[in-house]
Amino acid sequence: MTRSRLEPVVKVARTIRQYLWGIVNANSLGATNAKSESANAMIQKLKARACGFRNRSRFKMAILFHLGGLSLLLDGLT
């Protein structure tokens, strides 16, 4: 319980208490969702740049190609 009678302070205290275990774990492990946010941003850029795909399969292939780090050149050919 908090000693404060200010509702915003009480609300913040409850929120911190509710998520304390996750906050401690995130700080100790250094875990963030930055990679997933970055991948989502790249997918959204690809979607906007493509102006629509014929079907979902082609969109999925474009995502895998651009985000998978694939090269257009084959390794064996020079």
PDB file with SEQRES, HELIX, SHEET and CRYST1 records, atoms N, CA, C and O in Angstrom:
SEQRES   1 A   78  MET THR ARG SER ARG LEU GLU PRO VAL VAL LYS VAL ALA          
SEQRES   2 A   78  ARG THR ILE ARG GLN TYR LEU TRP GLY ILE VAL ASN ALA          
SEQRES   3 A   78  ASN SER LEU GLY ALA THR ASN ALA LYS SER GLU SER ALA          
SEQRES   4 A   78  ASN ALA MET ILE GLN LYS LEU LYS ALA ARG ALA CYS GLY          
SEQRES   5 A   78  PHE ARG ASN ARG SER ARG PHE LYS MET ALA ILE LEU PHE          
SEQRES   6 A   78  HIS LEU GLY GLY LEU SER LEU LEU LEU ASP GLY LEU THR          
HELIX    1 AA1 GLU A    7  GLN A   18  1                                  12    
HELIX    2 AA2 LEU A   20  LEU A   29  1                                  10    
HELIX    3 AA3 ALA A   34  ALA A   50  1                                  17    
HELIX    4 AA4 ARG A   56  LEU A   67  1                                  12    
CRYST1    1.000    1.000    1.000  90.00  90.00  90.00 P 1           1          
ATOM      1  N   MET A   1       0.840  -1.185   0.000  1.00  0.00           N  
ATOM      2  CA  MET A   1       0.000   0.000   0.000  1.00  0.00           C  
ATOM      3  C   MET A   1       0.883   1.246   0.000  1.00  0.00           C  
ATOM      4  O   MET A   1       1.992   1.254   0.534  1.00  0.00           O  
ATOM      5  N   THR A   2       0.362   2.268  -0.602  1.00  0.00           N  
ATOM      6  CA  THR A   2       1.060   3.552  -0.586  1.00  0.00           C  
ATOM      7  C   THR A   2       0.425   4.466   0.452  1.00  0.00           C  
ATOM      8  O   THR A   2      -0.743   4.314   0.811  1.00  0.00           O  
ATOM      9  N   ARG A   3       1.205   5.396   0.913  1.00  0.00           N  
ATOM     10  CA  ARG A   3       0.684   6.345   1.889  1.00  0.00           C  
ATOM     11  C   ARG A   3       0.027   7.528   1.218  1.00  0.00           C  
ATOM     12  O   ARG A   3      -0.715   8.283   1.847  1.00  0.00           O  
ATOM     13  N   SER A   4       0.302   7.683  -0.045  1.00  0.00           N  
ATOM     14  CA  SER A   4      -0.223   8.832  -0.767  1.00  0.00           C  
ATOM     15  C   SER A   4      -1.728   8.694  -0.990  1.00  0.00           C  
ATOM     16  O   SER A   4      -2.250   7.592  -1.155  1.00  0.00           O  
ATOM     17  N   ARG A   5      -2.391   9.808  -0.991  1.00  0.00           N  
ATOM     18  CA  ARG A   5      -3.816   9.824  -1.308  1.00  0.00           C  
ATOM     19  C   ARG A   5      -4.070  10.364  -2.703  1.00  0.00           C  
ATOM     20  O   ARG A   5      -5.218  10.465  -3.135  1.00  0.00           O  
ATOM     21  N   LEU A   6      -3.002  10.711  -3.409  1.00  0.00           N  
ATOM     22  CA  LEU A   6      -3.145  11.202  -4.779  1.00  0.00           C  
ATOM     23  C   LEU A   6      -3.360  10.012  -5.711  1.00  0.00           C  
ATOM     24  O   LEU A   6      -2.529   9.107  -5.778  1.00  0.00           O  
ATOM     25  N   GLU A   7      -4.464  10.024  -6.414  1.00  0.00           N  
ATOM     26  CA  GLU A   7      -4.833   8.887  -7.247  1.00  0.00           C  
ATOM     27  C   GLU A   7      -3.780   8.562  -8.318  1.00  0.00           C  
ATOM     28  O   GLU A   7      -3.496   7.381  -8.519  1.00  0.00           O  
ATOM     29  N   PRO A   8      -3.178   9.552  -9.021  1.00  0.00           N  
ATOM     30  CA  PRO A   8      -2.152   9.205 -10.023  1.00  0.00           C  
ATOM     31  C   PRO A   8      -0.943   8.493  -9.409  1.00  0.00           C  
ATOM     32  O   PRO A   8      -0.387   7.578 -10.017  1.00  0.00           O  
ATOM     33  N   VAL A   9      -0.540   8.906  -8.219  1.00  0.00           N  
ATOM     34  CA  VAL A   9       0.596   8.275  -7.543  1.00  0.00           C  
ATOM     35  C   VAL A   9       0.234   6.847  -7.149  1.00  0.00           C  
ATOM     36  O   VAL A   9       1.048   5.936  -7.304  1.00  0.00           O  
ATOM     37  N   VAL A  10      -0.962   6.651  -6.650  1.00  0.00           N  
ATOM     38  CA  VAL A  10      -1.422   5.316  -6.257  1.00  0.00           C  
ATOM     39  C   VAL A  10      -1.480   4.409  -7.496  1.00  0.00           C  
ATOM     40  O   VAL A  10      -1.107   3.238  -7.433  1.00  0.00           O  
ATOM     41  N   LYS A  11      -1.945   4.954  -8.604  1.00  0.00           N  
ATOM     42  CA  LYS A  11      -2.047   4.172  -9.831  1.00  0.00           C  
ATOM     43  C   LYS A  11      -0.662   3.738 -10.324  1.00  0.00           C  
ATOM     44  O   LYS A  11      -0.483   2.589 -10.727  1.00  0.00           O  
ATOM     45  N   VAL A  12       0.306   4.641 -10.294  1.00  0.00           N  
ATOM     46  CA  VAL A  12       1.675   4.308 -10.704  1.00  0.00           C  
ATOM     47  C   VAL A  12       2.250   3.238  -9.775  1.00  0.00           C  
ATOM     48  O   VAL A  12       2.892   2.295 -10.238  1.00  0.00           O  
ATOM     49  N   ALA A  13       2.028   3.378  -8.491  1.00  0.00           N  
ATOM     50  CA  ALA A  13       2.538   2.397  -7.527  1.00  0.00           C  
ATOM     51  C   ALA A  13       1.937   1.022  -7.777  1.00  0.00           C  
ATOM     52  O   ALA A  13       2.642   0.015  -7.715  1.00  0.00           O  
ATOM     53  N   ARG A  14       0.640   0.973  -8.058  1.00  0.00           N  
ATOM     54  CA  ARG A  14      -0.003  -0.315  -8.367  1.00  0.00           C  
ATOM     55  C   ARG A  14       0.568  -0.940  -9.638  1.00  0.00           C  
ATOM     56  O   ARG A  14       0.811  -2.145  -9.694  1.00  0.00           O  
ATOM     57  N   THR A  15       0.779  -0.109 -10.656  1.00  0.00           N  
ATOM     58  CA  THR A  15       1.305  -0.601 -11.922  1.00  0.00           C  
ATOM     59  C   THR A  15       2.709  -1.158 -11.742  1.00  0.00           C  
ATOM     60  O   THR A  15       3.030  -2.227 -12.262  1.00  0.00           O  
ATOM     61  N   ILE A  16       3.548  -0.431 -11.001  1.00  0.00           N  
ATOM     62  CA  ILE A  16       4.911  -0.913 -10.756  1.00  0.00           C  
ATOM     63  C   ILE A  16       4.882  -2.202  -9.962  1.00  0.00           C  
ATOM     64  O   ILE A  16       5.632  -3.130 -10.265  1.00  0.00           O  
ATOM     65  N   ARG A  17       4.037  -2.279  -8.961  1.00  0.00           N  
ATOM     66  CA  ARG A  17       3.928  -3.492  -8.159  1.00  0.00           C  
ATOM     67  C   ARG A  17       3.455  -4.673  -9.000  1.00  0.00           C  
ATOM     68  O   ARG A  17       3.931  -5.795  -8.824  1.00  0.00           O  
ATOM     69  N   GLN A  18       2.520  -4.422  -9.913  1.00  0.00           N  
ATOM     70  CA  GLN A  18       1.972  -5.479 -10.747  1.00  0.00           C  
ATOM     71  C   GLN A  18       3.026  -6.034 -11.715  1.00  0.00           C  
ATOM     72  O   GLN A  18       3.075  -7.242 -11.946  1.00  0.00           O  
ATOM     73  N   TYR A  19       3.860  -5.164 -12.275  1.00  0.00           N  
ATOM     74  CA  TYR A  19       4.829  -5.579 -13.283  1.00  0.00           C  
ATOM     75  C   TYR A  19       6.259  -5.624 -12.759  1.00  0.00           C  
ATOM     76  O   TYR A  19       7.196  -5.657 -13.557  1.00  0.00           O  
ATOM     77  N   LEU A  20       6.454  -5.627 -11.453  1.00  0.00           N  
ATOM     78  CA  LEU A  20       7.788  -5.550 -10.873  1.00  0.00           C  
ATOM     79  C   LEU A  20       8.687  -6.692 -11.330  1.00  0.00           C  
ATOM     80  O   LEU A  20       9.847  -6.460 -11.671  1.00  0.00           O  
ATOM     81  N   TRP A  21       8.177  -7.915 -11.344  1.00  0.00           N  
ATOM     82  CA  TRP A  21       8.984  -9.070 -11.734  1.00  0.00           C  
ATOM     83  C   TRP A  21       9.475  -8.919 -13.179  1.00  0.00           C  
ATOM     84  O   TRP A  21      10.640  -9.196 -13.464  1.00  0.00           O  
ATOM     85  N   GLY A  22       8.618  -8.491 -14.071  1.00  0.00           N  
ATOM     86  CA  GLY A  22       9.020  -8.284 -15.460  1.00  0.00           C  
ATOM     87  C   GLY A  22      10.008  -7.144 -15.616  1.00  0.00           C  
ATOM     88  O   GLY A  22      10.930  -7.222 -16.427  1.00  0.00           O  
ATOM     89  N   ILE A  23       9.819  -6.081 -14.841  1.00  0.00           N  
ATOM     90  CA  ILE A  23      10.740  -4.949 -14.890  1.00  0.00           C  
ATOM     91  C   ILE A  23      12.128  -5.368 -14.428  1.00  0.00           C  
ATOM     92  O   ILE A  23      13.127  -5.011 -15.053  1.00  0.00           O  
ATOM     93  N   VAL A  24      12.194  -6.118 -13.344  1.00  0.00           N  
ATOM     94  CA  VAL A  24      13.479  -6.584 -12.818  1.00  0.00           C  
ATOM     95  C   VAL A  24      14.149  -7.518 -13.820  1.00  0.00           C  
ATOM     96  O   VAL A  24      15.350  -7.403 -14.061  1.00  0.00           O  
ATOM     97  N   ASN A  25      13.389  -8.441 -14.405  1.00  0.00           N  
ATOM     98  CA  ASN A  25      13.955  -9.368 -15.388  1.00  0.00           C  
ATOM     99  C   ASN A  25      14.461  -8.637 -16.623  1.00  0.00           C  
ATOM    100  O   ASN A  25      15.544  -8.945 -17.121  1.00  0.00           O  
ATOM    101  N   ALA A  26      13.705  -7.685 -17.118  1.00  0.00           N  
ATOM    102  CA  ALA A  26      14.123  -6.950 -18.317  1.00  0.00           C  
ATOM    103  C   ALA A  26      15.403  -6.167 -18.053  1.00  0.00           C  
ATOM    104  O   ALA A  26      16.282  -6.106 -18.913  1.00  0.00           O  
ATOM    105  N   ASN A  27      15.512  -5.577 -16.888  1.00  0.00           N  
ATOM    106  CA  ASN A  27      16.724  -4.819 -16.560  1.00  0.00           C  
ATOM    107  C   ASN A  27      17.924  -5.730 -16.335  1.00  0.00           C  
ATOM    108  O   ASN A  27      19.032  -5.398 -16.757  1.00  0.00           O  
ATOM    109  N   SER A  28      17.730  -6.855 -15.687  1.00  0.00           N  
ATOM    110  CA  SER A  28      18.869  -7.728 -15.402  1.00  0.00           C  
ATOM    111  C   SER A  28      19.327  -8.480 -16.659  1.00  0.00           C  
ATOM    112  O   SER A  28      20.520  -8.740 -16.818  1.00  0.00           O  
ATOM    113  N   LEU A  29      18.399  -8.829 -17.548  1.00  0.00           N  
ATOM    114  CA  LEU A  29      18.758  -9.556 -18.759  1.00  0.00           C  
ATOM    115  C   LEU A  29      19.076  -8.645 -19.933  1.00  0.00           C  
ATOM    116  O   LEU A  29      19.680  -9.083 -20.912  1.00  0.00           O  
ATOM    117  N   GLY A  30      18.683  -7.399 -19.845  1.00  0.00           N  
ATOM    118  CA  GLY A  30      18.888  -6.479 -20.952  1.00  0.00           C  
ATOM    119  C   GLY A  30      18.009  -6.807 -22.143  1.00  0.00           C  
ATOM    120  O   GLY A  30      18.366  -6.505 -23.282  1.00  0.00           O  
ATOM    121  N   ALA A  31      16.873  -7.418 -21.893  1.00  0.00           N  
ATOM    122  CA  ALA A  31      15.969  -7.852 -22.963  1.00  0.00           C  
ATOM    123  C   ALA A  31      15.083  -6.697 -23.409  1.00  0.00           C  
ATOM    124  O   ALA A  31      14.499  -5.987 -22.591  1.00  0.00           O  
ATOM    125  N   THR A  32      14.996  -6.523 -24.731  1.00  0.00           N  
ATOM    126  CA  THR A  32      14.099  -5.527 -25.290  1.00  0.00           C  
ATOM    127  C   THR A  32      13.387  -6.144 -26.485  1.00  0.00           C  
ATOM    128  O   THR A  32      13.717  -7.248 -26.917  1.00  0.00           O  
ATOM    129  N   ASN A  33      12.419  -5.426 -27.007  1.00  0.00           N  
ATOM    130  CA  ASN A  33      11.728  -5.879 -28.211  1.00  0.00           C  
ATOM    131  C   ASN A  33      12.202  -5.096 -29.424  1.00  0.00           C  
ATOM    132  O   ASN A  33      11.480  -4.990 -30.414  1.00  0.00           O  
ATOM    133  N   ALA A  34      13.407  -4.548 -29.357  1.00  0.00           N  
ATOM    134  CA  ALA A  34      13.933  -3.712 -30.434  1.00  0.00           C  
ATOM    135  C   ALA A  34      14.065  -4.478 -31.745  1.00  0.00           C  
ATOM    136  O   ALA A  34      13.782  -3.928 -32.809  1.00  0.00           O  
ATOM    137  N   LYS A  35      14.489  -5.733 -31.686  1.00  0.00           N  
ATOM    138  CA  LYS A  35      14.654  -6.518 -32.914  1.00  0.00           C  
ATOM    139  C   LYS A  35      13.318  -6.754 -33.602  1.00  0.00           C  
ATOM    140  O   LYS A  35      13.221  -6.640 -34.823  1.00  0.00           O  
ATOM    141  N   SER A  36      12.297  -7.079 -32.836  1.00  0.00           N  
ATOM    142  CA  SER A  36      10.989  -7.321 -33.451  1.00  0.00           C  
ATOM    143  C   SER A  36      10.389  -6.023 -33.987  1.00  0.00           C  
ATOM    144  O   SER A  36       9.734  -6.029 -35.029  1.00  0.00           O  
ATOM    145  N   GLU A  37      10.604  -4.916 -33.287  1.00  0.00           N  
ATOM    146  CA  GLU A  37      10.115  -3.626 -33.780  1.00  0.00           C  
ATOM    147  C   GLU A  37      10.830  -3.230 -35.070  1.00  0.00           C  
ATOM    148  O   GLU A  37      10.216  -2.682 -35.985  1.00  0.00           O  
ATOM    149  N   SER A  38      12.126  -3.510 -35.136  1.00  0.00           N  
ATOM    150  CA  SER A  38      12.899  -3.202 -36.336  1.00  0.00           C  
ATOM    151  C   SER A  38      12.429  -4.049 -37.514  1.00  0.00           C  
ATOM    152  O   SER A  38      12.262  -3.541 -38.622  1.00  0.00           O  
ATOM    153  N   ALA A  39      12.217  -5.341 -37.271  1.00  0.00           N  
ATOM    154  CA  ALA A  39      11.732  -6.222 -38.342  1.00  0.00           C  
ATOM    155  C   ALA A  39      10.357  -5.781 -38.818  1.00  0.00           C  
ATOM    156  O   ALA A  39      10.086  -5.791 -40.019  1.00  0.00           O  
ATOM    157  N   ASN A  40       9.490  -5.395 -37.893  1.00  0.00           N  
ATOM    158  CA  ASN A  40       8.161  -4.936 -38.266  1.00  0.00           C  
ATOM    159  C   ASN A  40       8.234  -3.661 -39.096  1.00  0.00           C  
ATOM    160  O   ASN A  40       7.485  -3.506 -40.060  1.00  0.00           O  
ATOM    161  N   ALA A  41       9.132  -2.743 -38.728  1.00  0.00           N  
ATOM    162  CA  ALA A  41       9.293  -1.505 -39.500  1.00  0.00           C  
ATOM    163  C   ALA A  41       9.769  -1.806 -40.918  1.00  0.00           C  
ATOM    164  O   ALA A  41       9.302  -1.190 -41.876  1.00  0.00           O  
ATOM    165  N   MET A  42      10.701  -2.758 -41.055  1.00  0.00           N  
ATOM    166  CA  MET A  42      11.187  -3.114 -42.394  1.00  0.00           C  
ATOM    167  C   MET A  42      10.098  -3.769 -43.232  1.00  0.00           C  
ATOM    168  O   MET A  42      10.009  -3.529 -44.436  1.00  0.00           O  
ATOM    169  N   ILE A  43       9.273  -4.594 -42.601  1.00  0.00           N  
ATOM    170  CA  ILE A  43       8.164  -5.230 -43.317  1.00  0.00           C  
ATOM    171  C   ILE A  43       7.167  -4.178 -43.783  1.00  0.00           C  
ATOM    172  O   ILE A  43       6.666  -4.253 -44.905  1.00  0.00           O  
ATOM    173  N   GLN A  44       6.876  -3.197 -42.932  1.00  0.00           N  
ATOM    174  CA  GLN A  44       5.943  -2.139 -43.315  1.00  0.00           C  
ATOM    175  C   GLN A  44       6.492  -1.298 -44.471  1.00  0.00           C  
ATOM    176  O   GLN A  44       5.738  -0.894 -45.356  1.00  0.00           O  
ATOM    177  N   LYS A  45       7.812  -1.032 -44.466  1.00  0.00           N  
ATOM    178  CA  LYS A  45       8.425  -0.310 -45.578  1.00  0.00           C  
ATOM    179  C   LYS A  45       8.342  -1.121 -46.862  1.00  0.00           C  
ATOM    180  O   LYS A  45       8.047  -0.580 -47.928  1.00  0.00           O  
ATOM    181  N   LEU A  46       8.604  -2.422 -46.758  1.00  0.00           N  
ATOM    182  CA  LEU A  46       8.522  -3.304 -47.923  1.00  0.00           C  
ATOM    183  C   LEU A  46       7.103  -3.340 -48.476  1.00  0.00           C  
ATOM    184  O   LEU A  46       6.904  -3.314 -49.691  1.00  0.00           O  
ATOM    185  N   LYS A  47       6.129  -3.399 -47.594  1.00  0.00           N  
ATOM    186  CA  LYS A  47       4.728  -3.424 -47.995  1.00  0.00           C  
ATOM    187  C   LYS A  47       4.331  -2.132 -48.706  1.00  0.00           C  
ATOM    188  O   LYS A  47       3.611  -2.167 -49.704  1.00  0.00           O  
ATOM    189  N   ALA A  48       4.796  -0.998 -48.198  1.00  0.00           N  
ATOM    190  CA  ALA A  48       4.472   0.280 -48.817  1.00  0.00           C  
ATOM    191  C   ALA A  48       5.179   0.447 -50.159  1.00  0.00           C  
ATOM    192  O   ALA A  48       4.606   0.991 -51.103  1.00  0.00           O  
ATOM    193  N   ARG A  49       6.416  -0.018 -50.240  1.00  0.00           N  
ATOM    194  CA  ARG A  49       7.195   0.119 -51.463  1.00  0.00           C  
ATOM    195  C   ARG A  49       6.673  -0.789 -52.570  1.00  0.00           C  
ATOM    196  O   ARG A  49       6.787  -0.454 -53.749  1.00  0.00           O  
ATOM    197  N   ALA A  50       6.111  -1.918 -52.207  1.00  0.00           N  
ATOM    198  CA  ALA A  50       5.682  -2.899 -53.193  1.00  0.00           C  
ATOM    199  C   ALA A  50       4.367  -2.526 -53.869  1.00  0.00           C  
ATOM    200  O   ALA A  50       4.076  -3.021 -54.958  1.00  0.00           O  
ATOM    201  N   CYS A  51       3.576  -1.671 -53.249  1.00  0.00           N  
ATOM    202  CA  CYS A  51       2.268  -1.270 -53.783  1.00  0.00           C  
ATOM    203  C   CYS A  51       1.371  -2.471 -54.028  1.00  0.00           C  
ATOM    204  O   CYS A  51       0.629  -2.504 -55.010  1.00  0.00           O  
ATOM    205  N   GLY A  52       1.431  -3.431 -53.166  1.00  0.00           N  
ATOM    206  CA  GLY A  52       0.566  -4.598 -53.263  1.00  0.00           C  
ATOM    207  C   GLY A  52       1.228  -5.765 -53.959  1.00  0.00           C  
ATOM    208  O   GLY A  52       1.980  -5.588 -54.917  1.00  0.00           O  
ATOM    209  N   PHE A  53       0.948  -6.939 -53.479  1.00  0.00           N  
ATOM    210  CA  PHE A  53       1.446  -8.163 -54.079  1.00  0.00           C  
ATOM    211  C   PHE A  53       0.279  -8.934 -54.659  1.00  0.00           C  
ATOM    212  O   PHE A  53      -0.869  -8.729 -54.265  1.00  0.00           O  
ATOM    213  N   ARG A  54       0.573  -9.811 -55.586  1.00  0.00           N  
ATOM    214  CA  ARG A  54      -0.468 -10.603 -56.219  1.00  0.00           C  
ATOM    215  C   ARG A  54      -1.148 -11.529 -55.215  1.00  0.00           C  
ATOM    216  O   ARG A  54      -2.365 -11.711 -55.254  1.00  0.00           O  
ATOM    217  N   ASN A  55      -0.357 -12.112 -54.318  1.00  0.00           N  
ATOM    218  CA  ASN A  55      -0.930 -12.976 -53.288  1.00  0.00           C  
ATOM    219  C   ASN A  55      -0.019 -12.983 -52.055  1.00  0.00           C  
ATOM    220  O   ASN A  55       1.076 -12.420 -52.079  1.00  0.00           O  
ATOM    221  N   ARG A  56      -0.475 -13.612 -51.002  1.00  0.00           N  
ATOM    222  CA  ARG A  56       0.276 -13.634 -49.743  1.00  0.00           C  
ATOM    223  C   ARG A  56       1.591 -14.385 -49.868  1.00  0.00           C  
ATOM    224  O   ARG A  56       2.569 -14.051 -49.199  1.00  0.00           O  
ATOM    225  N   SER A  57       1.613 -15.391 -50.718  1.00  0.00           N  
ATOM    226  CA  SER A  57       2.824 -16.176 -50.886  1.00  0.00           C  
ATOM    227  C   SER A  57       3.965 -15.306 -51.420  1.00  0.00           C  
ATOM    228  O   SER A  57       5.100 -15.414 -50.958  1.00  0.00           O  
ATOM    229  N   ARG A  58       3.662 -14.456 -52.382  1.00  0.00           N  
ATOM    230  CA  ARG A  58       4.706 -13.574 -52.932  1.00  0.00           C  
ATOM    231  C   ARG A  58       5.158 -12.543 -51.903  1.00  0.00           C  
ATOM    232  O   ARG A  58       6.341 -12.206 -51.839  1.00  0.00           O  
ATOM    233  N   PHE A  59       4.236 -12.048 -51.111  1.00  0.00           N  
ATOM    234  CA  PHE A  59       4.597 -11.102 -50.052  1.00  0.00           C  
ATOM    235  C   PHE A  59       5.505 -11.786 -49.032  1.00  0.00           C  
ATOM    236  O   PHE A  59       6.490 -11.201 -48.581  1.00  0.00           O  
ATOM    237  N   LYS A  60       5.174 -13.019 -48.672  1.00  0.00           N  
ATOM    238  CA  LYS A  60       5.982 -13.782 -47.731  1.00  0.00           C  
ATOM    239  C   LYS A  60       7.381 -14.018 -48.294  1.00  0.00           C  
ATOM    240  O   LYS A  60       8.368 -13.897 -47.568  1.00  0.00           O  
ATOM    241  N   MET A  61       7.475 -14.353 -49.581  1.00  0.00           N  
ATOM    242  CA  MET A  61       8.782 -14.569 -50.204  1.00  0.00           C  
ATOM    243  C   MET A  61       9.606 -13.280 -50.226  1.00  0.00           C  
ATOM    244  O   MET A  61      10.821 -13.320 -50.034  1.00  0.00           O  
ATOM    245  N   ALA A  62       8.959 -12.147 -50.457  1.00  0.00           N  
ATOM    246  CA  ALA A  62       9.662 -10.871 -50.459  1.00  0.00           C  
ATOM    247  C   ALA A  62      10.205 -10.558 -49.070  1.00  0.00           C  
ATOM    248  O   ALA A  62      11.328 -10.073 -48.933  1.00  0.00           O  
ATOM    249  N   ILE A  63       9.413 -10.833 -48.051  1.00  0.00           N  
ATOM    250  CA  ILE A  63       9.866 -10.607 -46.672  1.00  0.00           C  
ATOM    251  C   ILE A  63      11.062 -11.491 -46.363  1.00  0.00           C  
ATOM    252  O   ILE A  63      12.066 -11.020 -45.829  1.00  0.00           O  
ATOM    253  N   LEU A  64      10.956 -12.767 -46.696  1.00  0.00           N  
ATOM    254  CA  LEU A  64      12.060 -13.683 -46.423  1.00  0.00           C  
ATOM    255  C   LEU A  64      13.313 -13.291 -47.190  1.00  0.00           C  
ATOM    256  O   LEU A  64      14.421 -13.411 -46.667  1.00  0.00           O  
ATOM    257  N   PHE A  65      13.151 -12.823 -48.425  1.00  0.00           N  
ATOM    258  CA  PHE A  65      14.306 -12.429 -49.220  1.00  0.00           C  
ATOM    259  C   PHE A  65      14.982 -11.193 -48.644  1.00  0.00           C  
ATOM    260  O   PHE A  65      16.200 -11.177 -48.466  1.00  0.00           O  
ATOM    261  N   HIS A  66      14.206 -10.167 -48.353  1.00  0.00           N  
ATOM    262  CA  HIS A  66      14.791  -8.907 -47.909  1.00  0.00           C  
ATOM    263  C   HIS A  66      15.275  -8.946 -46.465  1.00  0.00           C  
ATOM    264  O   HIS A  66      16.283  -8.318 -46.139  1.00  0.00           O  
ATOM    265  N   LEU A  67      14.587  -9.660 -45.607  1.00  0.00           N  
ATOM    266  CA  LEU A  67      14.981  -9.697 -44.197  1.00  0.00           C  
ATOM    267  C   LEU A  67      15.859 -10.891 -43.870  1.00  0.00           C  
ATOM    268  O   LEU A  67      16.442 -10.951 -42.787  1.00  0.00           O  
ATOM    269  N   GLY A  68      15.963 -11.841 -44.789  1.00  0.00           N  
ATOM    270  CA  GLY A  68      16.752 -13.037 -44.536  1.00  0.00           C  
ATOM    271  C   GLY A  68      18.222 -12.886 -44.847  1.00  0.00           C  
ATOM    272  O   GLY A  68      19.004 -13.800 -44.586  1.00  0.00           O  
ATOM    273  N   GLY A  69      18.616 -11.750 -45.399  1.00  0.00           N  
ATOM    274  CA  GLY A  69      20.023 -11.525 -45.699  1.00  0.00           C  
ATOM    275  C   GLY A  69      20.519 -12.333 -46.878  1.00  0.00           C  
ATOM    276  O   GLY A  69      21.700 -12.674 -46.941  1.00  0.00           O  
ATOM    277  N   LEU A  70      19.642 -12.645 -47.809  1.00  0.00           N  
ATOM    278  CA  LEU A  70      20.040 -13.431 -48.968  1.00  0.00           C  
ATOM    279  C   LEU A  70      20.712 -12.550 -50.006  1.00  0.00           C  
ATOM    280  O   LEU A  70      20.468 -11.345 -50.074  1.00  0.00           O  
ATOM    281  N   SER A  71      21.552 -13.163 -50.804  1.00  0.00           N  
ATOM    282  CA  SER A  71      22.248 -12.454 -51.862  1.00  0.00           C  
ATOM    283  C   SER A  71      21.687 -12.883 -53.204  1.00  0.00           C  
ATOM    284  O   SER A  71      21.247 -14.021 -53.365  1.00  0.00           O  
ATOM    285  N   LEU A  72      21.702 -11.977 -54.162  1.00  0.00           N  
ATOM    286  CA  LEU A  72      21.262 -12.321 -55.505  1.00  0.00           C  
ATOM    287  C   LEU A  72      22.270 -13.204 -56.226  1.00  0.00           C  
ATOM    288  O   LEU A  72      21.910 -13.947 -57.139  1.00  0.00           O  
ATOM    289  N   LEU A  73      23.523 -13.123 -55.819  1.00  0.00           N  
ATOM    290  CA  LEU A  73      24.581 -13.895 -56.457  1.00  0.00           C  
ATOM    291  C   LEU A  73      24.699 -15.265 -55.819  1.00  0.00           C  
ATOM    292  O   LEU A  73      24.584 -15.404 -54.601  1.00  0.00           O  
ATOM    293  N   LEU A  74      24.928 -16.270 -56.640  1.00  0.00           N  
ATOM    294  CA  LEU A  74      25.162 -17.613 -56.133  1.00  0.00           C  
ATOM    295  C   LEU A  74      26.612 -17.725 -55.705  1.00  0.00           C  
ATOM    296  O   LEU A  74      27.489 -17.107 -56.309  1.00  0.00           O  
ATOM    297  N   ASP A  75      26.870 -18.501 -54.677  1.00  0.00           N  
ATOM    298  CA  ASP A  75      28.228 -18.620 -54.152  1.00  0.00           C  
ATOM    299  C   ASP A  75      29.177 -19.291 -55.134  1.00  0.00           C  
ATOM    300  O   ASP A  75      30.341 -18.899 -55.223  1.00  0.00           O  
ATOM    301  N   GLY A  76      28.712 -20.284 -55.865  1.00  0.00           N  
ATOM    302  CA  GLY A  76      29.578 -21.052 -56.754  1.00  0.00           C  
ATOM    303  C   GLY A  76      29.909 -20.346 -58.052  1.00  0.00           C  
ATOM    304  O   GLY A  76      30.884 -20.716 -58.706  1.00  0.00           O  
ATOM    305  N   LEU A  77      29.138 -19.345 -58.455  1.00  0.00           N  
ATOM    306  CA  LEU A  77      29.350 -18.667 -59.725  1.00  0.00           C  
ATOM    307  C   LEU A  77      30.138 -17.384 -59.531  1.00  0.00           C  
ATOM    308  O   LEU A  77      29.936 -16.659 -58.557  1.00  0.00           O  
ATOM    309  N   THR A  78      31.040 -17.109 -60.465  1.00  0.00           N  
ATOM    310  CA  THR A  78      31.799 -15.860 -60.402  1.00  0.00           C  
ATOM    311  C   THR A  78      31.725 -15.134 -61.707  1.00  0.00           C  
ATOM    312  O   THR A  78      32.304 -14.057 -61.848  1.00  0.00           O  
TER     313      THR A  78                                                      
END                                                                             
